[in-house]
Every structure is written in C-alpha cells, then in structure tokens.
Amino acid sequence: MELAIYGVFRDAGIEEAQAKAIATTFNASINETVTKAVEQRYAVQSQQLATKGDTETLRLEIEKVRAEVEKVRAEVEKVRLETKAEIEKAKADIIKWVIGSIVAMAGISLAVARLIFTSS
C-alpha cells in the first residue's frame, strides 16, 4: 500500500524524498488506526463474551435460587396444609354446634308444646 501511495505522489510531481516520507507517514497512520480499531473491537467483544468461570458462577447462582424457591414452596405447602386442617376443624365445630342447637331447639319446642297441651 505504501508503494501505491508513493507512486501517486511521484506522479503528482512531488519529490522522491517527500513522497516517500508522506507515504511512510500515511501508511503508519493507517496501521495505527486499524490497530486501534481492532483493539477496540476486541475490547468490546471481550466484555460481551462469557468465560467458563462466568457461566459456572451463573450456574451456582441459579442453583441457589432454585433451592430458595423449593424452600418457599415447602413453606407454602406447609401453610396450606395447616390452613386446610384449621378449616376442617372449624367446619367440625360448626356442625357440632348446629346439631347441638337443633337438638336444644327440639327439646325446648317439645317442652313448650307439653306445657301448652298439658295445661289445657
């Protein structure tokens, strides 16, 4: 590439020493710019790429989260079962009191009926 640039300057009538100096400087500048661009691209890519260590760390974090989720699920299931047991107990208590109230009302009704019909 340097030779092509040198040739263009020589054809334009610039002296040999100047043409060579300009071509060398121009070529060095292009090489430096390309090198910086490649280094910058590599830096960006290296930030985006995951290493085996990164993936292993992520895998361990995922396992921790899964373990926590399982703990929460177990706790929710325990609370669900406890709540279900409390509801069943409350249901049994309500049935017991309703039946007791019906029996008591029936007894009171019979007693009132006996009083009414035996006093007449």
C-alpha positions as CSV (number, residue, x, y, z in Angstrom):
1,M,0.0,0.0,0.0
2,E,2.8,2.3,0.8
3,L,4.2,1.8,-2.7
4,A,0.9,2.8,-4.3
5,I,0.7,6.0,-2.2
6,Y,4.3,6.7,-3.1
7,G,3.5,6.2,-6.8
8,V,0.5,8.6,-6.6
9,F,2.6,11.4,-5.1
10,R,5.5,10.8,-7.5
11,D,3.0,11.0,-10.4
12,A,1.7,14.3,-9.0
13,G,5.2,15.7,-9.2
14,I,6.3,15.6,-5.6
15,E,10.0,14.9,-5.0
16,E,11.1,11.4,-4.2
17,A,12.1,12.1,-0.6
18,Q,8.9,14.0,0.2
19,A,6.8,11.4,-1.5
20,K,8.5,8.6,0.5
21,A,8.1,10.5,3.8
22,I,4.4,11.2,3.1
23,A,3.7,7.6,2.1
24,T,5.5,6.2,5.1
25,T,3.7,8.6,7.5
26,F,0.3,7.9,5.8
27,N,0.9,4.1,6.0
28,A,1.9,4.4,9.7
29,S,-1.2,6.4,10.4
30,I,-3.4,3.9,8.7
31,N,-1.7,1.0,10.5
32,E,-2.2,2.8,13.9
33,T,-5.8,3.5,13.1
34,V,-6.5,-0.1,12.1
35,T,-4.7,-1.4,15.2
36,K,-6.8,0.8,17.5
37,A,-10.0,-0.3,15.7
38,V,-9.1,-3.9,16.1
39,E,-8.1,-3.4,19.8
40,Q,-11.4,-1.5,20.4
41,R,-13.4,-4.3,18.8
42,Y,-11.6,-6.9,20.8
43,A,-12.3,-5.0,24.0
44,V,-16.0,-4.7,23.2
45,Q,-16.2,-8.4,22.3
46,S,-14.3,-9.5,25.4
47,Q,-16.9,-7.6,27.5
48,Q,-19.7,-9.4,25.8
49,L,-18.3,-12.9,25.9
50,A,-18.8,-15.2,28.9
51,T,-16.0,-17.3,30.2
52,K,-16.3,-20.8,31.8
53,G,-15.9,-19.1,35.1
54,D,-18.8,-16.7,34.4
55,T,-21.1,-19.5,33.3
56,E,-20.1,-21.6,36.4
57,T,-20.8,-18.6,38.7
58,L,-24.2,-18.1,37.0
59,R,-25.0,-21.8,37.3
60,L,-24.3,-21.7,41.0
61,E,-26.5,-18.6,41.5
62,I,-29.3,-20.4,39.6
63,E,-28.9,-23.4,41.9
64,K,-29.1,-21.1,45.0
65,V,-32.3,-19.5,43.6
66,R,-33.8,-22.9,42.9
67,A,-33.0,-24.1,46.4
68,E,-34.7,-20.9,47.8
69,V,-37.7,-21.5,45.6
70,E,-38.0,-25.0,46.9
71,K,-37.9,-23.8,50.4
72,V,-40.6,-21.3,49.7
73,R,-42.7,-24.0,48.0
74,A,-42.3,-26.3,51.0
75,E,-43.3,-23.5,53.4
76,V,-46.3,-22.6,51.3
77,E,-47.4,-26.2,51.2
78,K,-47.0,-26.4,55.0
79,V,-49.1,-23.3,55.5
80,R,-51.7,-24.6,53.0
81,L,-52.0,-27.9,54.9
82,E,-52.2,-26.1,58.3
83,T,-54.9,-23.8,56.9
84,K,-56.8,-26.8,55.5
85,A,-56.7,-28.5,58.9
86,E,-57.9,-25.4,60.6
87,I,-60.8,-25.1,58.2
88,E,-61.7,-28.7,58.7
89,K,-61.6,-28.2,62.5
90,A,-63.8,-25.1,62.2
91,K,-66.2,-27.0,60.0
92,A,-66.5,-29.8,62.5
93,D,-67.1,-27.3,65.3
94,I,-69.8,-25.5,63.3
95,I,-71.5,-28.8,62.5
96,K,-71.3,-29.8,66.2
97,W,-72.8,-26.5,67.4
98,V,-75.5,-26.6,64.7
99,I,-76.6,-30.1,65.6
100,G,-76.4,-29.2,69.3
101,S,-78.6,-26.1,68.6
102,I,-81.1,-28.2,66.6
103,V,-81.4,-30.8,69.4
104,A,-81.7,-28.0,72.0
105,M,-84.4,-26.2,70.0
106,A,-86.2,-29.5,69.5
107,G,-86.1,-30.2,73.3
108,I,-87.3,-26.7,74.1
109,S,-90.1,-27.0,71.4
110,L,-91.2,-30.3,73.0
111,A,-91.1,-28.8,76.5
112,V,-93.2,-25.8,75.3
113,A,-95.6,-28.0,73.5
114,R,-96.0,-30.2,76.5
115,L,-96.7,-27.2,78.7
116,I,-99.2,-25.8,76.3
117,F,-101.0,-29.1,75.7
118,T,-100.9,-30.5,79.3
119,S,-102.1,-27.3,80.9
120,S,-105.2,-27.1,78.8
